[in-house]
Amino acid sequence: MKIPVWKLLIFLHMRTIKLSGREATVVRAIGFANSMLGAEIQDSVKMESDDVVDTLNSLMSAGFVESIPYSDQIQLAEMPVTAFEVNPAYMHELKRALVRP
């Protein structure tokens, strides 16, 4: 079976995403369908507020998660009322990263 060249090029250029345990937990909590408020994320992951903010900021700086309204970084006071969603450009790679051992 021959594989088209364009499929090989796409496969070779894909990044392998490695998430920490906290990052994976937050991405799972946000999900891939809808946005989620920071307060809902914190309730779901059962982490301290500071840890949730740090994890969200690291995911946002990598481009894996976006805030609504857009912000480069989120502050502790803003987190509960800010919505977050997974960046659709990384959706497939993040799904793969969540199922890796």
N, C-alpha and C positions, 0 to 999 in steps of 0.2 A: 504494500500500500504506500503510495506516494503522498507526502504531506506538502501542500502548497507552500511556497517560499514566504508569502506574506504571513501565514500562520506561524512559521518558525521565527520570523522577525518580531512579531508581537510577543511571542513567548519569551524570547531572549531579552526583550527590553522591559519586561514586567519586573517590578521590585518585589522582593520577598519582605513582607512586613513581619516584624517580631514585636509583640506587645508584652508589656509586663503584666503581672497578675491583676494589678489595679486597673490598668488601661483596658484589659480584656473585659473585666467586670463592668466597667463603665460603658464600653461599646455594646456589650450584651444588653445592658439596662436601657440604653437609648433605642436599640433596635435599628432596623433598616427600613421601616415603612414610614413612620411619622416622627415629628419632632417631639421633644419631651422637655418639660420645665426642669430647671435645676433642683427644685425642691423634690420633685418626683424621682429624679435620679438619686438624690441623697437618700430618700426613703427606701428605694429599691436596693441600693448597694450597701446600706447600713455602715457607712464610713463617716468619719468626722468631716465637718464642713471644710476645714483647711485641706484635708487630703483630697476631697472631691474637687475643690478649686484647683489644686496643683495638678491633678490628673487631667482635668478638662483643659487647663492651659497647655499642658504638654501635648495632648491630642490636637488642640487647635494650632499650636505652633508647627506641628508636623503636617497639618492640613487634612487630617483624618476626620475631624469634627468641626462643624461650623456653628456659630452662635447666631441667633435671631433676636434682636438686630445684630448685624455684623460688628465684631470687635476683635482686635488682635489678642487681647487678654481680658479675662474677666476678673472682677474683684469679688471679695467675699460677700459684700453687701448686695451686689447685683446678681449673684449666682441663683438664688431661689426663684427669681422672677424672670430669668432669661431662659429662652428656649434653645435647645441644642439638637442638632441632627447630624447624622453621618454624611460626610461628603460623598455624593454619588459617584464621583470619579474614582474613589477607592473602595467602593462597596464590595466588589468581587474579591479583591485582595484581602480586605478585612475579614470577610466570611471565611476565606481559606486560612487566615491566621488564627481564627477562633477555633477551628477544628484540628489544628496541629497539636501534637502532644508537647 
